[in-house]
């Protein structure tokens, strides 16, 4: 039996309301695949961040993992911080107990102070490596032993040379 026009309108109205509810839910509580796509990550990264405690466990709605609306901000921050060389442990420390409306400046200052020391050490190592590599471009050493001695690679190696056979 065909549906009456009134029945079709009522059914259509319910579907539109359901569709609107689902799209609102999707925007306000994205599932892991949607969250990952918005952050240009794989869904497995989202699940890994959750496992590591960087993201709170999501709600399950209709069998799907639904993350809170602030999850995108957290994921984008995690991605940015990892790209900048922060470890997941450092990021977890930064995010632990952080509330949406809490100022982040003091946390950044603490983390940045620690990270700056690491960066300075890394720059020193990189400059030494650059100098060494530039010298190696001109290497004309006749043997490995001569090269090791010339580079003074290790004080321990130099001490071993003075031990009588």
C-alpha positions in Angstrom: 0.0 0.0 0.0 1.5 3.4 -1.0 2.2 5.9 1.7 0.0 9.0 2.0 1.5 12.4 1.4 1.0 13.3 5.1 2.8 10.1 6.2 5.7 10.8 3.8 6.0 14.4 5.2 6.1 13.0 8.8 8.6 10.4 7.9 10.7 12.9 6.0 10.6 15.3 8.9 11.8 12.6 11.3 14.7 11.7 8.9 15.7 15.3 8.6 15.7 15.7 12.4 17.7 12.5 12.8 20.1 13.6 10.1 20.5 17.0 11.8 21.1 15.3 15.1 23.7 12.9 13.6 25.6 15.8 11.8 25.5 17.9 15.0 26.8 14.9 17.0 29.5 14.3 14.3 30.7 17.9 14.6 30.6 18.2 18.4 31.8 14.6 19.1 33.8 13.3 16.2 34.7 9.7 15.9 38.3 8.7 15.7 38.4 8.5 11.9 36.9 12.0 11.6 39.2 13.4 14.3 42.2 11.9 12.6 41.2 13.3 9.2 40.8 16.8 10.6 44.3 16.6 12.1 45.8 14.9 9.0 46.7 11.8 11.0 45.8 8.1 10.8 43.1 6.8 13.1 45.7 4.5 14.6 47.6 7.6 15.9 44.4 8.8 17.7 44.0 5.4 19.3 47.7 5.4 20.3 47.5 8.9 21.8 44.5 7.6 23.8 46.4 4.5 24.9 49.4 6.7 26.0 47.1 8.9 28.1 47.4 12.0 25.9 43.7 11.9 25.0 40.9 11.0 27.4 39.0 7.8 26.7 36.1 8.8 24.4 32.5 8.2 25.0 30.9 5.3 23.1 27.7 6.4 21.3 26.0 3.8 19.2 29.2 1.6 19.4 31.4 4.3 18.0 34.2 6.2 19.9 33.1 9.8 20.1 35.6 12.3 21.3 34.8 15.6 23.1 34.9 18.8 21.0 38.3 19.9 22.5 40.0 16.7 21.3 40.9 18.3 18.0 42.8 21.1 19.7 44.7 18.5 21.8 45.5 16.4 18.8 46.7 19.4 16.8 48.9 20.4 19.8 50.3 16.9 20.0 51.1 16.8 16.3 52.7 20.3 16.4 54.8 19.5 19.6 56.0 16.2 18.2 57.0 17.9 14.9 59.0 20.4 17.0 60.9 17.6 18.8 59.0 17.2 22.0 58.6 13.6 23.2 55.2 12.1 23.9 56.2 12.0 27.6 56.9 15.7 27.6 53.6 16.4 25.9 51.7 14.2 28.3 53.3 16.1 31.2 52.3 19.4 29.6 48.7 18.2 29.0 48.1 16.5 32.3 45.4 18.2 34.3 45.1 21.0 31.7 41.6 22.4 31.6 40.1 24.1 28.5 40.0 27.5 30.2 43.3 27.3 32.0 46.2 29.6 31.0 48.9 27.6 29.2 51.7 30.2 29.4 53.2 28.9 32.7 53.2 25.4 31.3 54.9 26.4 28.1 57.5 28.4 30.0 58.4 25.4 32.1 58.6 23.0 29.2 60.3 25.5 26.9 63.0 26.2 29.5 63.9 22.5 29.7 63.7 22.0 26.0 66.0 25.1 25.3 68.8 23.4 27.2 68.4 20.3 25.1 68.3 22.3 21.9 71.5 24.2 22.9 73.3 20.8 23.5 72.0 19.6 20.1 73.3 22.7 18.3 76.7 22.3 19.9 76.8 18.6 18.8 75.7 19.6 15.3 78.3 22.3 15.0 81.0 19.9 16.1 79.7 17.3 13.6 79.7 19.9 10.8 83.3 20.9 11.5 84.3 17.2 11.6 82.6 16.4 8.4 84.1 19.4 6.7 87.5 18.2 7.8 86.7 14.6 6.6 86.1 16.0 3.2 89.8 16.9 3.1 91.0 13.6 4.6 94.1 12.1 3.1 95.0 9.8 5.9 97.1 6.7 4.8 95.4 4.4 7.3 92.6 4.1 9.8 95.0 4.2 12.7 96.6 7.4 11.5 93.1 8.9 11.0 92.0 7.9 14.5 95.1 9.3 16.0 94.8 12.5 14.0 91.2 13.0 15.0 91.9 12.3 18.6 88.7 10.3 18.8 89.0 9.1 22.3 91.2 9.8 25.3 90.9 6.1 26.1 92.3 5.2 22.7 95.2 7.5 23.3 95.9 5.9 26.7 95.9 2.4 25.2 98.6 3.5 22.7 101.0 4.2 25.6 100.6 0.7 27.1 103.7 -1.5 26.3 103.0 -4.7 24.3 
